[in-house]
Amino acid sequence: MTKKRRNGGRNKHGRGHVNRIPCCLSGKLVPKDKAVKRFVVRNIVESAAISDMQEATVYDGYALPKLYVKMCYGIEAAIHSRIVRVRSRSDRRNREPPRRQRRRAD
């Protein structure tokens, strides 16, 4: 029978069983090696309130802390929320990570 992906959609090579983790969108339990994982770094304060916080603070040059979260999604939820995209048959062979968006230095 033909195979769609050389890894079978998983990263489990040689392991018989992998624990399941909950999807952060749907709550579905997904094998840890099959889940789509994204590491999100955000400011705790949203961008609209940063200037208000800096004006109200007593300390000069206080750096607001960041929020570090590892998000794990099931394949269905990741495709539905456009975290990953469906690729054509020829593009599925491309194993390079997508090019990262560079932020402009203002």
Backbone as CSV, one residue per row, in Angstrom:
resi,resn,N_x,N_y,N_z,CA_x,CA_y,CA_z,C_x,C_y,C_z
1,MET,0.837,-1.182,0.000,0.000,0.000,0.000,0.884,1.249,0.000
2,THR,0.443,2.281,-0.679,1.248,3.492,-0.765,1.207,4.258,0.550
3,LYS,2.296,4.991,0.783,2.381,5.806,1.994,2.264,7.264,1.607
4,LYS,1.523,8.016,2.429,1.362,9.445,2.158,2.566,10.222,2.664
5,ARG,3.068,9.833,3.831,4.230,10.519,4.417,5.249,9.485,4.864
6,ARG,6.513,9.844,4.776,7.537,8.865,5.129,7.603,8.638,6.631
7,ASN,7.103,9.577,7.429,7.094,9.374,8.871,5.713,8.995,9.390
8,GLY,4.747,8.840,8.506,3.408,8.457,8.943,2.712,9.548,9.738
9,GLY,3.192,10.771,9.643,2.593,11.864,10.375,3.025,11.927,11.825
10,ARG,4.030,11.146,12.180,4.466,11.096,13.578,5.985,11.186,13.650
11,ASN,6.479,11.388,14.854,7.918,11.475,15.096,8.314,10.414,16.116
12,LYS,7.816,9.202,15.934,7.882,8.164,16.955,8.898,7.073,16.635
13,HIS,9.814,7.295,15.784,10.663,6.235,15.252,11.293,5.398,16.355
14,GLY,10.952,4.107,16.387,11.547,3.182,17.341,10.813,3.093,18.665
15,ARG,9.914,4.005,18.961,9.168,3.956,20.221,7.839,3.272,19.972
16,GLY,7.440,2.420,20.862,6.176,1.716,20.671,4.980,2.551,21.045
17,HIS,5.098,3.326,22.134,3.956,4.082,22.641,4.414,5.459,23.086
18,VAL,3.573,6.441,22.863,3.876,7.814,23.259,2.684,8.343,24.042
19,ASN,2.955,9.074,25.118,1.874,9.629,25.928,1.071,10.652,25.140
20,ARG,-0.152,10.868,25.565,-1.043,11.808,24.899,-1.106,13.111,25.672
21,ILE,-1.239,14.206,24.933,-1.366,15.525,25.546,-2.633,16.185,25.014
22,PRO,-3.254,17.065,25.788,-4.489,17.694,25.304,-4.206,18.810,24.303
23,CYS,-5.036,18.897,23.284,-4.968,20.002,22.330,-5.468,21.251,23.045
24,CYS,-4.784,22.381,22.856,-5.166,23.590,23.579,-6.406,24.251,22.987
25,LEU,-6.824,23.866,21.786,-8.041,24.433,21.200,-9.257,23.535,21.383
26,SER,-9.104,22.259,21.056,-10.262,21.369,21.087,-10.331,20.515,22.348
27,GLY,-9.218,20.362,23.052,-9.201,19.507,24.238,-9.019,18.041,23.918
28,LYS,-8.941,17.700,22.644,-8.758,16.308,22.231,-7.382,15.824,22.651
29,LEU,-7.277,14.582,23.103,-5.986,14.009,23.457,-5.274,13.551,22.194
30,VAL,-4.077,14.079,21.980,-3.305,13.833,20.768,-1.971,13.234,21.182
31,PRO,-1.431,12.251,20.449,-0.090,11.760,20.771,0.923,12.893,20.726
32,LYS,1.828,12.914,21.703,2.758,14.033,21.841,3.632,14.213,20.607
33,ASP,4.002,13.126,19.955,4.874,13.238,18.790,4.103,13.671,17.544
34,LYS,2.780,13.540,17.552,1.983,13.917,16.388,1.455,15.345,16.492
35,ALA,1.423,15.894,17.686,0.864,17.223,17.916,1.709,18.293,17.232
36,VAL,1.058,19.375,16.823,1.735,20.536,16.251,2.087,21.446,17.416
37,LYS,3.385,21.692,17.611,3.829,22.441,18.776,4.358,23.809,18.342
38,ARG,3.917,24.836,19.039,4.381,26.191,18.788,4.728,26.839,20.118
39,PHE,5.867,27.506,20.168,6.298,28.202,21.370,5.970,29.682,21.197
40,VAL,5.101,30.202,22.050,4.596,31.568,21.912,5.229,32.439,22.987
41,VAL,5.823,33.556,22.572,6.388,34.539,23.491,5.622,35.835,23.266
42,ARG,4.894,36.274,24.299,4.098,37.489,24.191,4.369,38.371,25.395
43,ASN,4.064,39.652,25.263,4.088,40.533,26.414,2.882,40.221,27.294
44,ILE,3.051,40.316,28.605,1.921,40.088,29.501,0.872,41.179,29.291
45,VAL,1.338,42.394,29.065,0.440,43.521,28.838,0.267,43.690,27.333
46,GLU,-0.958,43.895,26.888,-1.190,44.086,25.460,-0.620,45.416,25.001
47,SER,-0.405,45.525,23.698,0.325,46.666,23.153,-0.389,47.999,23.385
48,ALA,-1.707,47.989,23.477,-2.439,49.237,23.680,-2.201,49.820,25.072
49,ALA,-1.919,48.962,26.052,-1.777,49.421,27.434,-0.321,49.606,27.859
50,ILE,0.635,49.304,26.985,2.048,49.403,27.370,2.426,50.840,27.698
51,SER,2.002,51.785,26.878,2.376,53.180,27.134,1.762,53.682,28.433
52,ASP,0.530,53.261,28.735,-0.106,53.662,29.992,0.664,53.111,31.185
53,MET,1.104,51.864,31.067,1.858,51.237,32.166,3.200,51.943,32.354
54,GLN,3.869,52.300,31.273,5.172,52.948,31.397,5.051,54.346,31.983
55,GLU,3.963,55.039,31.692,3.755,56.360,32.286,3.432,56.258,33.772
56,ALA,2.729,55.211,34.170,2.287,55.079,35.556,3.346,54.461,36.467
57,THR,4.381,53.843,35.911,5.366,53.161,36.745,6.307,54.146,37.419
58,VAL,6.812,53.738,38.590,7.730,54.567,39.364,9.160,54.357,38.884
59,TYR,9.459,53.146,38.430,10.822,52.779,38.048,11.130,53.224,36.625
60,ASP,12.333,53.719,36.414,12.759,54.102,35.075,13.345,52.887,34.364
61,GLY,12.970,52.711,33.106,13.530,51.623,32.306,13.098,50.243,32.762
62,TYR,11.911,50.120,33.345,11.416,48.812,33.796,10.972,48.003,32.589
63,ALA,11.505,46.812,32.453,11.144,45.933,31.337,9.962,45.066,31.765
64,LEU,8.885,45.156,31.016,7.709,44.352,31.333,8.009,42.879,31.083
65,PRO,7.566,42.003,31.961,7.839,40.571,31.761,7.060,40.016,30.580
66,LYS,7.552,38.916,30.053,6.907,38.278,28.911,6.239,36.990,29.357
67,LEU,5.322,36.527,28.544,4.583,35.304,28.805,5.101,34.235,27.848
68,TYR,5.635,33.141,28.378,6.194,32.057,27.566,5.269,30.847,27.678
69,VAL,4.679,30.434,26.557,3.726,29.331,26.565,4.040,28.400,25.411
70,LYS,4.066,27.099,25.680,4.195,26.112,24.613,2.801,25.601,24.289
71,MET,2.339,25.910,23.081,0.997,25.533,22.656,1.084,24.240,21.858
72,CYS,0.196,23.306,22.153,0.144,22.029,21.446,-1.239,21.881,20.828
73,TYR,-1.270,21.614,19.535,-2.522,21.517,18.804,-2.640,20.143,18.167
74,GLY,-3.873,19.645,18.042,-4.135,18.491,17.202,-4.072,18.930,15.747
75,ILE,-3.889,17.980,14.844,-3.769,18.321,13.431,-5.033,19.017,12.931
76,GLU,-6.205,18.491,13.319,-7.462,19.065,12.835,-7.609,20.516,13.283
77,ALA,-7.316,20.777,14.553,-7.459,22.138,15.085,-6.406,23.071,14.494
78,ALA,-5.197,22.560,14.251,-4.132,23.396,13.689,-4.451,23.799,12.255
79,ILE,-5.020,22.889,11.472,-5.400,23.223,10.103,-6.593,24.164,10.103
80,HIS,-7.553,23.907,10.981,-8.765,24.737,11.026,-8.444,26.179,11.428
81,SER,-7.510,26.355,12.363,-7.161,27.698,12.821,-5.971,28.272,12.061
82,ARG,-5.572,27.630,10.977,-4.525,28.091,10.052,-3.162,28.242,10.706
83,ILE,-2.840,27.378,11.650,-1.498,27.361,12.223,-0.562,26.623,11.271
84,VAL,-1.059,25.576,10.641,-0.354,24.899,9.556,-1.287,24.861,8.351
85,ARG,-0.719,24.697,7.164,-1.508,24.685,5.928,-1.404,23.315,5.270
86,VAL,-2.390,22.987,4.469,-2.349,21.780,3.665,-1.415,22.054,2.499
87,ARG,-0.508,21.092,2.233,0.454,21.276,1.138,0.188,20.264,0.038
88,SER,0.575,20.621,-1.170,0.383,19.731,-2.303,1.301,18.521,-2.169
89,ARG,1.066,17.542,-2.997,1.824,16.295,-2.918,3.311,16.530,-3.131
90,SER,3.660,17.396,-4.078,5.077,17.661,-4.324,5.695,18.497,-3.200
91,ASP,4.918,19.401,-2.608,5.443,20.236,-1.522,5.597,19.468,-0.217
92,ARG,4.892,18.349,-0.054,5.029,17.552,1.162,6.419,16.956,1.298
93,ARG,7.120,16.811,0.188,8.477,16.261,0.224,9.477,17.265,0.792
94,ASN,9.126,18.535,0.767,10.005,19.588,1.272,10.026,19.526,2.796
95,ARG,11.198,19.201,3.362,11.308,19.049,4.808,11.971,20.243,5.479
96,GLU,12.278,21.276,4.694,12.872,22.481,5.286,11.820,23.243,6.072
97,PRO,12.198,23.852,7.197,11.225,24.681,7.918,10.900,25.921,7.096
98,PRO,9.687,26.452,7.245,9.344,27.643,6.460,10.206,28.827,6.858
99,ARG,10.395,29.744,5.893,11.217,30.920,6.178,10.555,31.768,7.235
100,ARG,11.366,32.255,8.172,10.825,33.050,9.267,10.631,34.490,8.828
101,GLN,9.581,35.088,9.303,9.317,36.490,9.016,10.236,37.339,9.874
102,ARG,11.005,38.197,9.256,11.901,39.092,9.987,11.169,40.369,10.335
103,ARG,11.291,40.790,11.589,10.706,42.065,11.964,11.621,43.184,11.551
104,ARG,11.042,44.251,11.054,11.862,45.399,10.643,12.381,46.122,11.868
105,ALA,13.645,46.506,11.849,14.231,47.273,12.947,13.878,48.743,12.738
106,ASP,12.981,49.239,13.561,12.554,50.633,13.421,13.422,51.554,14.234
